Amino acid sequence: MAVPASCRPSLSGAKKWAGTYVPCREAAAWAGGRRRRRALRHRGGQCWAWGSPVPEPPMPGSSLEPQERSMESAAVPQELPPDCGVHELFGYVGIEAVLEQMKVKTMKMGFEFNIMVVGQSGLGKSTMVNTLFKSKVSRKASQPGQEERIPKTVQLQSVTHVIEEKGVKMKLTVTDTPGFGDQINNENCWDPIIKYINEQYERYLREEILITRKRKIPDSRVHGCVYFIPPTGHWLRPLDLEFMRRLSKIVNVVPVIAKADTLTLEEREEFKQRIQRDLKAHAISVYPQEDFDEDPDDRLLNDRIREKIPFAVVGADQEHQVNGKRVLGRKTKWGIIEVENPAHCEFPMLRDLLIRSHLQDLKDITHNVHYESYRVRRLNESNRPAPSSNNGLPGRDEDGDESNL
Amino acid sequence: MAVPASCRPSLSGAKKWAGTYVPCREAAAWAGGRRRRRALRHRGGQCWAWGSPVPEPPMPGSSLEPQERSMESAAVPQELPPDCGVHELFGYVGIEAVLEQMKVKTMKMGFEFNIMVVGQSGLGKSTMVNTLFKSKVSRKASQPGQEERIPKTVQLQSVTHVIEEKGVKMKLTVTDTPGFGDQINNENCWDPIIKYINEQYERYLREEILITRKRKIPDSRVHGCVYFIPPTGHWLRPLDLEFMRRLSKIVNVVPVIAKADTLTLEEREEFKQRIQRDLKAHAISVYPQEDFDEDPDDRLLNDRIREKIPFAVVGADQEHQVNGKRVLGRKTKWGIIEVENPAHCEFPMLRDLLIRSHLQDLKDITHNVHYESYRVRRLNESNRPAPSSNNGLPGRDEDGDESNL
């Protein structure tokens, strides 16, 4: 079989770029090791054998650290030979090809992303969603020529679309909550929302604990809840506080100051400071939550985001000409507010947070934190009534905290 | 805040590269959609807001397909406006940034990879593992100056190392099985191996069903079992058949013809054909299993691999000079066998399969197929004794096939 020379693993100069083999008995180097984020740049070579994409061969810095010896019941420990100081690796192994393999799998499978928008009517929720996803993902409540009233109770409306960009498919579900905060008495108007969010956790849990389960569990869990604060310029209202206090415990809440074009820059800044103080005073932890920062890099990045929260946003689904360019914006007598211009509003920050920098994190926190909390609560609940057996999974027969087979 | 123009989302010429919005009520486009594998090449721009890596802005082909409307108990369906033919997207959303986000997370977390080597002594198992991972990952049974005997029973020895390349950390566990096939009577010599593999599934399952569980379950499951066939040039022996028949049901078995330098090219080819016929006749499905090909691309790639299985390999952990280059090989009076030269042996195919093209797939098949089978078996088993309650999770009180909360 003819193999192009460029694809053949070259061993010339192995010594030059070979990594080191350092025995270290501490597990410090493994998982949770604090590493600086680095953007990987592979130029994507080929496996010689079947031509599937694989990253570039040799570079400096391969290293192999013997780190622990796992001992199984039937296993015999194996000691390193006494002379195992520092050995050089013979060359490039290619383990980082796993990144490319994961990418290909993700592109094939696509992924799900579910967001919810909450806030009283007229704050531009649908327009914001359309601005985020660059199309009519969400329908406005009042279309021209259509008569529609504010519903008497909070209703939930979900729309699912598939968005594809550069070969990556996202199944986006946007859940709208018309009627929230629009009544004379808004007591408990968060209840249908909490119910919906929990129902999605329940649905996932029921699938997860099936004996015969799907290879990929359909994910309808809400990964982010964007809460629209009216641009009063004053304080958070009791409804805002009550909603965020309750919801931030079960979902990633991303508060925004809606229709920020009604505030001057000074008013906006002042309002934002007050909201931050209010949230702190009421111990409300919105996304990205400090508790879930995974390392100092995360903390650094997220601290910068936390300073800016809630983002003062403006949405628009109309294009206008500005200096010969088409921009998304709102045209007024005194100028055009360009929503994607960071000097005009903080919409780009919201978009970056939700899509370009934290999308996977929103999904991870939902899965690892919010869903897990629901699961623990739910399983403990299921186990409470009749503590009799040793089964930790949903049923009526557990007295322990943990399950046993 | 000053934002470099290159980072600012440009909306100029939006029409030119805007994607389309095609209402399609069939779910055909979603998950499982057969797509050709494409190597993504981002050049990695920046989020303007916090400078984290994000792929390049606009390119042709963004599209948005409304696809289904999820209906929740409390949700009201939302119909598309009647005029929703084909709308253009306003521009670039940035969803494929999720690939970069996943990559960063994988690099931070590292990943686990566990392989097992099985075969009688003297077939070069340790040398092969060392050749694969370019270092002394596995210790040879007989070191010079050390006396060591073949154990009287099959013993399992696991060694764990951390290998790092280009910022990606892999926690590699190699499990060796000295004593396998070395006795006068080798009946049931697969038992300790099956026991070990199942123990790892059990360990994962026990962790998974805990009420309070780890964020990332430690994975000691065997992702691939490399089985060394002695280079007899004749047929598979009953022990080979029996082992692969049993093991291929619970783990990814990758058979190799060991020490292939003892066979001429004709003998090698002939032997390989016979082994393929034997495996087929005994309905033994080694990795990559036809049943688990996910799409036509997978099938095409894997068919080419299946034609070549079992790979005829030669291992070496010594370097030699060939044409001024250092190569890994075995020096004989009649020449140097270069193990990484595909004209000399099929070691590069084994390396590509295990590491550069199918590592993630080995992990996925282990998790989605072998572990799931174990889980189903185990939960059904647990439920058999006392069918009385409606709990499908491990316990003694289930009569249904599926669990209920």
Interface residues (C-beta under 8 A of the other chain):
Chain A: M1 V3 R8 P9 S10 L11 S12 G13 A14 K15 G19 Y21 A29 W30 A31 G33 R35 R37 R38 A39 L40 R41 G44 C47 W48 A49 W50 S52 P53 V54 P55 M59 G61 S62 S63 L64 E65 P66 Q67 E68 R69 S70 M71 E72 S73 A74 A75 V76 P77 Q78 L80 P81 C84 H87 L89 F90 G91 Y92 V93 G94 I95 E96 A97 V98 L99 E100 Q101 M102 K103 V104 K105 T106 M107 K108 M109 G110 F111 F113 L132 F133 K134 S135 K136 V137 R139 Q143 Q155 L156 Q157 S158 V159 T160 H161 V162 I163 E164 E165 K166 G167 V168 K169 M170 K171 T173 T175 D176 P192 K195 Y196 E199 E202 L205 R206 I209 L210 I211 T212 R213 R215 K216 S220 E294 D295 L301 R304 I305 D317 E319 G324 K325 R326 V327 L328 E340 N341 P342 A343 P348 M349 R351 D352 L353 I355 R356 S357 H358 L359 Q360 D361 D364 N368 E372 R375 V376 R378 L379 N380 S382 N383 S389 N390 N391 G392 L393 P394 G395 R396 D397 D401 E402 S403 N404 L405
Chain B: M1 V3 R8 P9 S10 L11 S12 G13 A14 K15 G19 Y21 A29 W30 A31 G33 R35 R37 R38 A39 L40 R41 H42 G44 C47 W48 A49 W50 S52 P53 V54 P55 M59 G61 S62 S63 L64 E65 P66 Q67 E68 R69 S70 M71 E72 S73 A74 A75 V76 P77 Q78 L80 P81 C84 H87 L89 F90 G91 Y92 V93 G94 I95 E96 A97 V98 L99 E100 Q101 M102 K103 V104 K105 T106 M107 K108 M109 G110 F111 F113 L132 F133 K134 S135 K136 V137 R139 Q143 Q155 L156 Q157 S158 V159 T160 H161 V162 I163 E164 E165 K166 G167 V168 K169 M170 K171 T173 T175 D176 P192 K195 Y196 E199 E202 L205 R206 I209 L210 I211 T212 R213 R215 K216 S220 E294 D295 L301 R304 I305 D317 E319 G324 K325 R326 V327 L328 E340 N341 P342 A343 P348 M349 R351 D352 L353 I355 R356 S357 H358 L359 Q360 D361 D364 N368 E372 R375 V376 R378 L379 N380 S382 N383 S389 N390 N391 G392 L393 P394 G395 R396 D397 D401 E402 S403 N404 L405
